[in-house]
């Protein structure tokens, strides 16, 4: 994957690490923070979870999800397909000491599962100047009438 736009998306994800995973639950849209344990070169995202949780049930019953990442100068929203992975060898491969804090049962336990998001597309926004740059751009737009230039954005197929 040599596409520069895709590299931008992956870099934002790796820098931010905690994504708000959005699912549908009982007719509502729900978002929860999860830490990415791996993001592949294709943009797929992996998270650990406890098997007996609402988010796991939601991943099992409807597969369309969104994961958003927000840094101080960069943002990305990833749309993809959800799945629950119970493969012990994959859990062991991705296991680390930080995961143990939230999944004490360990990678061999059926109580610990992986959530996979097969990323299909992403939209990103970058503003190297951060919030101050955004405010300055808005003020300039109000004073001069010229279009605001809040930074770079694009939609990327993954």
Buried (B, 14 or more C-beta within 10 A) or exposed (E): EEEEBBEBBBBBBEEBEEBBBBBEBEEEEBBBEBEBBBBBEEBBBBBBBBBEEEBBBBBEEEBEBBBBBBBEBBBBBBBBBBBBEEEEEBBEEBBEEEBBEEBEEBBEBEEBBBBBBBBEBBBBBBBEEEEEBBEEBEEBBEEEEEEEEBBEEEEBEB
